[in-house]
Amino acid sequence: MTQEAFITVKGLTKRYGANFAAQNIDFALEQGAFLSLLGPSGSGKTTVLRMLAGLAEPDSGHISIGGKEIYGPKRNTPVEERGLGMVFQDYALWPHMTVAQNITFGLRLRRLSSHEIRARVQEMLDLTALTGLEHRFPFQLSGGQQQRVALARALSIRPPLLLLDEPLSSLDTGLRETMRHELLEIVQKSHMTVINVTHDQNEAMVMSDRILLLKNGNIQQFGPPAELYHKPKTAFIGAFMGAANIISGIAQNSQSDDLIIEQNGLYIHCASSEADVLAAGQFAVLCRPESIITTLSEPESKVNTFSGAVQRASFSEGRWRLTIQTPFREPLLADSAEQIQPGTHVWVTLPKDRCALVKTEAAVESAAR
């Protein structure tokens, strides 16, 4: 049974002059979900977040949270009445206030009793592991501690929705990795619905239940992280979500259930339920480096198997990333548990079930015309 949508966004559009910052944004999100708005700089992700927060007024569209419309043709709920929590990129902590005073700020504006404020502050200190630091000022805290204070302040008002505007981008690499898991644990404990803006696909995949990938103000794909990674709709999505081999060519229907991509007399088979409905045309096969099988001797199966030579081998995160020159126009990237020296002759196999059919940019532009 499908869970009822907690957040519904329909036709959300924002224009600056002749350019669309966001165009016809549609998505629905269930309560307790973690959504990442992902895309390159200028893709519109921050604009969408600001429209949700009420910091930017859409030109058109609808926004509903918890069944209540907060923006529509006849309604534009002010920022302060939306009751949303937000953590900014620079945290925006009050420098002259202690940790406890920063957390208290939003509670006092809501005129809670002194007893309730004390209880809520202690709850947030415990939740964010800041107990013992409540009397420190922001300059006396590490970057990770400041991030947790900003999160505690946002959560203290018990918002229906938490908005995060690249809150980890100012942290160094090691701390960012730690804070991803800490932040995720905190919002899961509080059963919070979260929308996070990021340009880091690894962060989006680690933290999110859903990803909304944007480009030039338009939605490219919306779905679970694994779907965008393994089954991207276009070559752009595939490349943006991580290292990928994208081999363009002409799609040809075959007698089997396979779809075949031909490039200069070379053929790649990929399993595709769309093979019988796709007209022949310009498409591409996407295969991730970790999916490619590299061997020193020729395999028995000749399907999607090609000879090549290792050009480079670099070591990262416990594996070797090989760059292999094959008969295709571009070298292939393949991961290997063992080091293979440059110049070594190898055989590479692209498993049929790990080859995804994607549209090339030319095909996308042609369809849009």
Sine and cosine of phi, psi and omega as CSV:
sin_phi,cos_phi,sin_psi,cos_psi,sin_omega,cos_omega
0.00,0.00,0.76,-0.65,-0.04,-1.00
-0.97,0.26,0.76,-0.65,0.02,-1.00
-0.94,0.33,0.65,-0.76,-0.03,-1.00
-0.90,0.44,0.62,-0.78,-0.02,-1.00
-0.93,0.37,0.71,-0.71,0.06,-1.00
-1.00,-0.08,-0.60,0.80,0.06,-1.00
-0.86,-0.51,0.77,-0.64,0.05,-1.00
-0.79,-0.62,0.81,-0.58,0.05,-1.00
-0.84,-0.54,0.79,-0.61,-0.04,-1.00
-0.72,-0.70,0.80,-0.61,0.14,-0.99
0.87,0.50,0.46,0.89,-0.09,-1.00
-0.94,0.34,0.84,-0.54,-0.09,-1.00
-0.70,-0.71,0.67,-0.74,0.06,-1.00
-0.64,-0.77,0.77,-0.64,-0.07,-1.00
-0.82,-0.57,0.67,-0.74,0.13,-0.99
-0.88,-0.48,0.96,-0.28,-0.08,-1.00
0.91,0.41,-0.78,-0.63,-0.01,-1.00
-1.00,0.03,-0.08,1.00,-0.11,-0.99
-0.97,-0.25,0.67,-0.74,0.09,-1.00
-1.00,0.04,0.86,-0.50,0.13,-0.99
-0.99,0.15,-0.48,0.88,0.08,-1.00
-0.46,-0.89,0.68,-0.73,-0.10,-1.00
-0.68,-0.74,0.88,-0.48,0.07,-1.00
0.78,0.63,0.81,0.58,0.02,-1.00
-0.99,0.17,0.86,-0.51,0.01,-1.00
-0.80,-0.60,0.77,-0.64,0.20,-0.98
-0.24,-0.97,0.36,-0.93,0.08,-1.00
-0.75,-0.66,0.58,-0.82,-0.09,-1.00
-0.66,-0.75,0.71,-0.70,0.01,-1.00
-0.99,0.16,0.34,-0.94,-0.02,-1.00
-0.91,0.41,0.66,-0.75,0.01,-1.00
1.00,0.06,0.01,1.00,-0.03,-1.00
-0.99,0.11,0.35,-0.94,0.05,-1.00
-0.88,-0.48,0.93,-0.38,-0.01,-1.00
-0.94,-0.33,0.71,-0.70,0.12,-0.99
-0.94,-0.34,0.78,-0.63,0.18,-0.98
-1.00,0.03,0.93,-0.37,-0.16,-0.99
-0.87,-0.49,0.56,-0.83,0.06,-1.00
0.27,-0.96,0.23,-0.97,0.03,-1.00
-0.94,0.33,0.12,-0.99,0.04,-1.00
-0.85,0.52,0.68,-0.73,0.01,-1.00
0.99,0.17,0.21,0.98,-0.05,-1.00
-0.99,0.14,-0.29,0.96,0.03,-1.00
0.95,-0.31,0.00,1.00,-0.09,-1.00
-0.90,0.43,-0.67,0.74,0.02,-1.00
-0.94,0.35,-0.57,0.82,0.06,-1.00
-0.88,0.48,-0.69,0.72,0.03,-1.00
-0.88,0.47,-0.70,0.72,0.00,-1.00
-0.88,0.47,-0.69,0.73,-0.02,-1.00
-0.92,0.40,-0.57,0.82,0.07,-1.00
-0.93,0.38,-0.62,0.79,0.07,-1.00
-0.90,0.45,-0.64,0.77,-0.03,-1.00
-0.96,0.27,-0.37,0.93,-0.08,-1.00
1.00,-0.07,0.14,0.99,-0.01,-1.00
-1.00,0.10,-0.26,0.97,0.09,-1.00
-0.68,-0.73,0.71,-0.70,-0.03,-1.00
-1.00,-0.01,0.82,-0.58,0.03,-1.00
-0.91,0.41,0.34,-0.94,0.14,-0.99
-0.99,0.13,-0.48,0.88,0.03,-1.00
-0.27,-0.96,0.25,-0.97,0.05,-1.00
0.85,-0.53,-0.05,-1.00,0.00,-1.00
-0.69,-0.72,0.59,-0.81,0.13,-0.99
-0.72,-0.70,0.82,-0.57,0.07,-1.00
-0.80,-0.59,0.67,-0.74,0.05,-1.00
-0.77,-0.63,0.84,-0.55,-0.01,-1.00
0.88,0.48,0.55,0.83,0.02,-1.00
0.99,0.15,0.00,1.00,-0.02,-1.00
-0.94,-0.35,0.82,-0.58,0.02,-1.00
-0.96,0.27,0.82,-0.57,0.05,-1.00
-0.96,-0.30,-0.25,0.97,0.13,-0.99
-0.53,-0.85,0.69,-0.73,0.05,-1.00
-0.17,-0.98,-0.08,-1.00,-0.03,-1.00
-0.83,0.56,-0.50,0.86,-0.04,-1.00
-0.88,-0.47,0.24,0.97,-0.05,-1.00
-0.55,-0.83,0.69,-0.72,0.13,-0.99
-0.57,-0.82,1.00,0.04,-0.05,-1.00
-0.89,0.45,0.79,-0.61,0.00,-1.00
-0.87,0.50,0.40,-0.92,-0.03,-1.00
-0.78,0.62,-0.77,0.64,-0.10,-0.99
-0.92,0.39,-0.34,0.94,0.00,-1.00
-1.00,-0.07,-0.16,0.99,0.03,-1.00
-0.97,0.24,-0.46,0.89,0.08,-1.00
0.92,0.38,0.47,0.88,-0.04,-1.00
-1.00,0.00,0.49,-0.87,0.10,-1.00
-1.00,-0.08,0.58,-0.81,-0.01,-1.00
-0.59,-0.81,0.70,-0.72,0.09,-1.00
-0.89,-0.46,0.87,-0.48,-0.05,-1.00
-1.00,0.07,0.24,-0.97,-0.03,-1.00
-0.86,0.51,-0.63,0.78,-0.02,-1.00
-0.99,-0.14,0.19,0.98,0.04,-1.00
0.96,0.29,-0.54,0.84,0.06,-1.00
0.81,0.59,0.68,0.73,0.07,-1.00
-0.98,0.22,0.52,-0.85,0.09,-1.00
-0.97,0.26,0.91,-0.42,-0.10,-0.99
-0.92,0.39,-0.42,0.91,-0.05,-1.00
-1.00,-0.02,0.05,1.00,0.00,-1.00
-0.93,-0.37,0.54,-0.84,0.07,-1.00
-0.96,0.28,0.09,-1.00,0.05,-1.00
-0.83,0.56,-0.77,0.64,-0.02,-1.00
-0.88,0.47,-0.65,0.76,-0.01,-1.00
-0.92,0.39,-0.59,0.81,0.07,-1.00
-0.89,0.45,-0.68,0.73,0.01,-1.00
-0.92,0.40,-0.58,0.82,-0.05,-1.00
-0.95,0.33,-0.43,0.90,-0.19,-0.98
-0.77,0.64,-0.81,0.59,-0.03,-1.00
-0.93,0.37,-0.46,0.89,0.00,-1.00
-0.95,0.32,-0.62,0.78,0.02,-1.00
-0.92,0.38,-0.59,0.81,0.05,-1.00
-0.88,0.47,-0.48,0.88,0.02,-1.00
-1.00,0.00,0.07,1.00,0.12,-0.99
0.85,0.53,0.68,0.73,0.11,-0.99
-0.96,0.28,0.37,-0.93,0.02,-1.00
-0.94,0.35,0.37,-0.93,0.00,-1.00
-0.86,0.52,-0.64,0.77,0.00,-1.00
-0.90,0.45,-0.71,0.70,-0.02,-1.00
-0.93,0.38,-0.59,0.81,0.03,-1.00
-0.89,0.45,-0.72,0.69,0.01,-1.00
-0.87,0.50,-0.68,0.73,-0.02,-1.00
-0.91,0.41,-0.66,0.75,-0.03,-1.00
-0.92,0.38,-0.65,0.76,0.02,-1.00
-0.89,0.46,-0.70,0.71,0.01,-1.00
-0.90,0.43,-0.60,0.80,0.06,-1.00
-0.87,0.49,-0.68,0.73,0.00,-1.00
-0.94,0.33,-0.62,0.79,0.05,-1.00
-0.88,0.48,-0.68,0.73,0.02,-1.00
-0.92,0.40,-0.69,0.72,-0.05,-1.00
-0.89,0.45,-0.62,0.78,-0.08,-1.00
-0.98,-0.19,0.20,0.98,0.04,-1.00
0.84,0.55,0.69,0.72,0.01,-1.00
-0.93,-0.38,0.07,1.00,0.01,-1.00
-0.86,0.51,0.76,-0.65,-0.07,-1.00
0.98,-0.19,-0.24,0.97,0.00,-1.00
-0.93,-0.36,0.13,0.99,-0.14,-0.99
-0.90,0.44,-0.37,0.93,-0.03,-1.00
-0.99,-0.14,0.06,1.00,0.03,-1.00
-1.00,0.08,0.42,-0.91,0.08,-1.00
-1.00,-0.09,0.35,-0.94,-0.05,-1.00
-0.79,0.61,-0.62,0.79,-0.02,-1.00
-0.92,0.38,-0.24,0.97,0.01,-1.00
-1.00,-0.06,0.11,0.99,-0.07,-1.00
-0.91,-0.41,0.42,-0.91,0.12,-0.99
-0.97,0.25,0.19,-0.98,0.03,-1.00
-0.86,0.51,-0.66,0.75,0.01,-1.00
-0.92,0.40,-0.60,0.80,0.04,-1.00
-0.93,0.37,-0.63,0.77,0.06,-1.00
-0.89,0.47,-0.64,0.77,0.02,-1.00
-0.88,0.47,-0.63,0.78,0.00,-1.00
-0.94,0.33,-0.54,0.84,0.08,-1.00
-0.90,0.43,-0.71,0.70,0.03,-1.00
-0.87,0.49,-0.63,0.78,0.01,-1.00
-0.93,0.37,-0.68,0.73,0.02,-1.00
-0.89,0.47,-0.65,0.76,0.02,-1.00
-0.89,0.46,-0.67,0.74,-0.01,-1.00
-0.93,0.37,-0.63,0.78,-0.05,-1.00
-0.98,0.20,-0.38,0.93,-0.10,-0.99
-0.88,0.48,-0.48,0.88,-0.02,-1.00
-1.00,0.08,0.03,1.00,0.00,-1.00
0.80,0.60,0.88,0.47,-0.06,-1.00
-0.97,0.25,0.42,-0.91,0.08,-1.00
-0.95,0.31,-0.36,0.93,-0.05,-1.00
-0.53,-0.85,0.70,-0.72,0.05,-1.00
-0.95,-0.31,0.81,-0.59,0.01,-1.00
-0.95,-0.31,0.78,-0.63,-0.03,-1.00
-0.87,-0.50,0.85,-0.53,-0.02,-1.00
-0.96,-0.28,1.00,0.07,-0.01,-1.00
0.71,0.70,0.82,0.57,-0.09,-1.00
-0.94,0.33,-0.23,0.97,-0.04,-1.00
-0.97,-0.23,-0.08,1.00,-0.17,-0.99
-0.93,0.38,-0.41,0.91,-0.04,-1.00
-1.00,0.02,-0.03,1.00,-0.01,-1.00
-1.00,0.01,0.45,-0.89,0.05,-1.00
-0.95,0.30,0.22,-0.98,-0.18,-0.98
-0.84,0.54,-0.74,0.67,-0.04,-1.00
-0.90,0.43,-0.70,0.72,-0.01,-1.00
-0.93,0.36,-0.58,0.82,0.01,-1.00
-0.88,0.48,-0.66,0.75,0.01,-1.00
-0.88,0.47,-0.70,0.72,0.01,-1.00
-0.90,0.43,-0.70,0.71,-0.07,-1.00
-0.93,0.36,-0.46,0.89,0.09,-1.00
-0.82,0.57,-0.76,0.65,-0.07,-1.00
-0.95,0.32,-0.61,0.79,0.02,-1.00
-0.91,0.41,-0.72,0.70,-0.01,-1.00
-0.88,0.48,-0.70,0.71,-0.01,-1.00
-0.89,0.46,-0.66,0.76,0.01,-1.00
-0.90,0.44,-0.64,0.77,-0.02,-1.00
-0.91,0.42,-0.74,0.68,-0.04,-1.00
-0.94,0.34,-0.49,0.87,0.06,-1.00
-0.93,0.36,-0.63,0.78,0.05,-1.00
-0.90,0.44,-0.56,0.83,-0.03,-1.00
-1.00,0.00,0.03,1.00,0.02,-1.00
0.82,0.57,0.64,0.77,-0.11,-0.99
-1.00,0.00,0.61,-0.79,0.17,-0.99
-1.00,0.05,0.76,-0.65,-0.15,-0.99
-0.77,-0.64,0.66,-0.75,0.20,-0.98
-0.84,-0.54,0.86,-0.51,-0.15,-0.99
-0.88,-0.48,0.74,-0.68,0.09,-1.00
-0.99,-0.10,0.76,-0.64,0.05,-1.00
-0.43,-0.90,0.44,-0.90,0.15,-0.99
-0.95,-0.32,0.08,1.00,-0.06,-1.00
-0.99,-0.16,0.95,-0.32,-0.06,-1.00
-0.92,0.40,-0.51,0.86,0.04,-1.00
-0.91,0.41,-0.68,0.73,0.05,-1.00
-0.87,0.49,-0.70,0.71,-0.01,-1.00
-0.88,0.47,-0.68,0.74,-0.04,-1.00
-0.94,0.33,-0.60,0.80,-0.02,-1.00
-0.94,0.34,-0.63,0.77,-0.19,-0.98
-0.99,-0.12,-0.37,0.93,-0.28,-0.96
-0.99,-0.16,0.50,-0.86,0.23,-0.97
-1.00,0.06,-0.56,0.83,0.01,-1.00
-0.69,-0.72,0.49,-0.87,0.09,-1.00
-0.80,-0.60,0.73,-0.69,0.13,-0.99
-0.93,-0.36,0.96,-0.29,-0.06,-1.00
-1.00,-0.06,0.80,-0.60,-0.07,-1.00
-0.89,-0.45,0.48,-0.88,0.12,-0.99
-0.49,-0.87,0.80,-0.61,0.00,-1.00
0.79,0.62,0.63,0.78,0.06,-1.00
0.98,0.18,0.07,1.00,-0.04,-1.00
-0.88,-0.48,0.57,-0.82,0.07,-1.00
-0.94,0.33,0.78,-0.62,0.07,-1.00
-1.00,-0.10,-0.65,0.76,0.03,-1.00
-0.24,-0.97,0.56,-0.83,0.03,-1.00
-0.73,-0.68,0.81,-0.59,0.00,-1.00
0.17,-0.99,-0.10,-1.00,0.04,-1.00
-0.90,0.43,0.47,-0.88,-0.02,-1.00
-0.81,0.59,-0.69,0.72,-0.04,-1.00
-0.89,0.45,-0.53,0.85,0.01,-1.00
-0.93,0.36,-0.70,0.72,0.02,-1.00
-0.92,0.40,-0.52,0.86,-0.03,-1.00
-0.98,0.21,-0.73,0.68,-0.10,-1.00
-1.00,-0.06,-0.42,0.91,-0.04,-1.00
-0.76,-0.65,0.84,0.54,0.03,-1.00
-0.92,0.38,0.50,-0.86,-0.02,-1.00
-0.99,0.14,-0.47,0.89,-0.05,-1.00
-0.72,-0.69,0.25,-0.97,0.04,-1.00
-0.90,0.44,-0.59,0.81,0.04,-1.00
-0.86,0.50,-0.73,0.68,-0.01,-1.00
-0.89,0.46,-0.71,0.70,-0.01,-1.00
-0.85,0.52,-0.70,0.72,-0.01,-1.00
-0.95,0.32,-0.58,0.81,-0.03,-1.00
-0.94,0.35,-0.52,0.85,-0.07,-1.00
-0.99,0.17,-0.07,1.00,0.04,-1.00
0.49,-0.87,0.09,-1.00,-0.01,-1.00
-0.83,0.56,0.72,-0.69,-0.08,-1.00
-0.49,-0.87,0.57,-0.82,0.21,-0.98
-1.00,-0.07,0.87,-0.49,-0.01,-1.00
-0.87,-0.49,0.93,-0.36,-0.09,-1.00
-0.93,-0.36,0.95,-0.30,-0.05,-1.00
-1.00,0.08,0.42,-0.91,0.01,-1.00
0.01,-1.00,-0.29,-0.96,-0.01,-1.00
-0.98,-0.21,0.80,-0.60,0.02,-1.00
-0.98,0.20,0.70,-0.71,0.00,-1.00
-0.74,-0.68,0.76,-0.65,0.12,-0.99
-0.95,0.31,0.60,-0.80,0.01,-1.00
-0.89,-0.46,0.01,-1.00,0.01,-1.00
-0.97,0.25,-0.34,0.94,-0.01,-1.00
-1.00,-0.09,-0.22,-0.98,0.04,-1.00
-0.99,0.13,-0.04,1.00,-0.03,-1.00
-0.97,0.23,0.41,-0.91,0.26,-0.97
-0.95,-0.33,0.65,-0.76,-0.06,-1.00
-0.91,-0.42,0.75,-0.66,0.10,-1.00
-0.96,-0.29,0.80,-0.60,-0.02,-1.00
-0.94,-0.35,0.76,-0.65,0.09,-1.00
-0.73,-0.69,0.93,-0.37,0.04,-1.00
0.77,0.63,0.71,0.71,0.05,-1.00
0.99,0.11,0.02,1.00,0.06,-1.00
-0.97,-0.22,0.62,-0.79,-0.11,-0.99
-0.83,-0.56,0.72,-0.70,0.08,-1.00
-0.86,-0.51,0.80,-0.59,0.05,-1.00
-1.00,-0.05,0.70,-0.71,0.12,-0.99
-0.70,-0.72,0.63,-0.77,0.02,-1.00
-0.96,0.29,0.81,-0.59,-0.04,-1.00
-0.50,-0.87,0.82,-0.57,0.07,-1.00
-0.95,0.30,-0.21,0.98,-0.03,-1.00
-1.00,-0.04,0.01,1.00,-0.12,-0.99
-0.86,0.52,-0.56,0.83,-0.07,-1.00
-0.99,0.13,-0.17,0.99,-0.03,-1.00
-0.92,-0.38,-0.22,0.98,-0.02,-1.00
-0.99,0.11,0.79,-0.61,0.11,-0.99
-0.97,0.26,0.48,-0.88,0.04,-1.00
-0.86,0.51,0.64,-0.77,-0.02,-1.00
0.08,-1.00,-0.19,-0.98,-0.08,-1.00
-0.99,0.14,0.91,-0.42,0.05,-1.00
-0.67,-0.74,-0.08,-1.00,0.05,-1.00
-0.57,-0.82,0.39,-0.92,0.13,-0.99
-0.97,-0.26,0.74,-0.68,0.07,-1.00
-0.93,-0.37,0.78,-0.63,0.05,-1.00
-0.66,-0.75,0.82,-0.58,-0.05,-1.00
-0.96,0.29,0.50,-0.87,0.00,-1.00
-0.82,0.57,-0.60,0.80,-0.03,-1.00
-0.95,0.31,-0.24,0.97,0.00,-1.00
-1.00,0.03,-0.34,0.94,-0.06,-1.00
-0.97,0.23,0.71,-0.71,0.02,-1.00
-0.99,-0.16,0.81,-0.58,0.00,-1.00
-0.92,-0.39,0.79,-0.62,0.03,-1.00
-0.73,-0.68,0.41,-0.91,0.02,-1.00
-1.00,0.06,-0.32,0.95,0.05,-1.00
-0.88,-0.48,0.40,-0.92,-0.08,-1.00
-0.94,0.35,0.80,-0.60,0.01,-1.00
-0.94,0.34,0.30,-0.95,0.03,-1.00
-0.92,0.38,-0.69,0.73,0.00,-1.00
-0.97,0.25,0.70,-0.71,-0.01,-1.00
-0.98,-0.21,-0.05,1.00,-0.01,-1.00
-0.94,0.35,0.84,-0.55,0.02,-1.00
0.85,0.53,0.51,0.86,0.02,-1.00
-0.92,-0.39,0.75,-0.66,-0.08,-1.00
-0.65,-0.76,0.52,-0.85,0.03,-1.00
-1.00,0.05,0.40,-0.92,0.01,-1.00
-0.23,-0.97,-0.04,-1.00,0.04,-1.00
-0.69,-0.72,0.68,-0.74,-0.01,-1.00
-0.95,0.33,0.81,-0.59,0.06,-1.00
-1.00,-0.06,-0.70,0.71,-0.03,-1.00
-0.61,-0.79,0.42,-0.91,0.10,-1.00
-0.64,-0.77,0.87,-0.49,0.01,-1.00
-0.83,-0.56,0.58,-0.81,-0.09,-1.00
-0.98,-0.22,0.77,-0.63,0.02,-1.00
-0.39,-0.92,0.72,-0.70,0.08,-1.00
0.78,0.63,0.69,0.73,0.12,-0.99
0.99,0.17,0.23,0.97,0.00,-1.00
-0.55,-0.84,0.28,-0.96,0.04,-1.00
-0.98,-0.19,0.78,-0.62,0.08,-1.00
-0.99,-0.17,0.91,-0.41,-0.04,-1.00
-0.99,-0.15,0.66,-0.75,0.17,-0.99
-0.96,-0.28,0.88,-0.47,-0.17,-0.99
-0.86,-0.52,0.82,-0.57,0.07,-1.00
-0.99,0.11,0.83,-0.56,-0.01,-1.00
-0.81,-0.59,-0.02,-1.00,0.04,-1.00
-0.91,0.41,-0.20,0.98,0.03,-1.00
-0.95,0.32,0.29,-0.96,-0.08,-1.00
-0.89,0.45,-0.63,0.78,-0.02,-1.00
-0.94,-0.33,0.55,-0.83,0.07,-1.00
-0.88,0.48,0.44,-0.90,0.05,-1.00
-0.99,-0.16,0.56,-0.83,0.12,-0.99
-0.98,-0.19,0.73,-0.68,0.00,-1.00
-0.62,-0.78,0.61,-0.79,0.04,-1.00
-0.99,-0.10,0.60,-0.80,-0.03,-1.00
-0.63,-0.78,0.64,-0.77,0.06,-1.00
-0.96,0.29,-0.40,0.91,-0.03,-1.00
-0.92,-0.38,0.52,-0.85,0.05,-1.00
-0.97,0.26,0.73,-0.69,0.10,-0.99
-0.85,-0.52,0.84,-0.55,-0.11,-0.99
-0.93,0.38,0.60,-0.80,0.10,-0.99
-0.82,0.57,0.63,-0.77,-0.04,-1.00
0.99,-0.11,-0.25,0.97,-0.01,-1.00
-0.95,0.32,0.70,-0.71,0.07,-1.00
-0.99,0.17,0.75,-0.66,-0.02,-1.00
-0.69,-0.72,0.18,-0.98,0.14,-0.99
-0.88,-0.47,0.69,-0.72,0.03,-1.00
-0.88,-0.48,0.67,-0.75,0.04,-1.00
-0.84,-0.54,0.77,-0.64,0.06,-1.00
-0.98,-0.20,0.99,-0.17,-0.06,-1.00
-0.82,0.57,0.75,-0.66,-0.10,-0.99
-0.83,0.55,-0.65,0.76,-0.07,-1.00
-0.98,0.22,-0.10,1.00,0.07,-1.00
-0.94,-0.33,0.19,0.98,0.06,-1.00
-0.98,-0.19,0.91,-0.41,-0.04,-1.00
-0.99,-0.14,0.69,-0.72,0.07,-1.00
-0.99,0.15,0.79,-0.61,0.01,-1.00
-0.73,-0.68,0.44,-0.90,0.07,-1.00
-0.99,0.14,0.65,-0.76,0.10,-0.99
-0.98,0.19,0.24,-0.97,0.02,-1.00
-0.87,0.49,-0.59,0.80,0.02,-1.00
-0.89,0.45,-0.64,0.77,0.01,-1.00
-0.93,0.38,-0.62,0.79,0.02,-1.00
-0.90,0.43,-0.72,0.70,-0.01,-1.00
-0.91,0.42,-0.61,0.80,0.01,-1.00
-0.91,0.42,-0.65,0.76,0.00,-1.00
-0.93,0.38,-0.51,0.86,-0.03,-1.00
-0.97,0.26,-0.39,0.92,-0.04,-1.00
-0.98,0.21,0.00,0.00,0.00,0.00
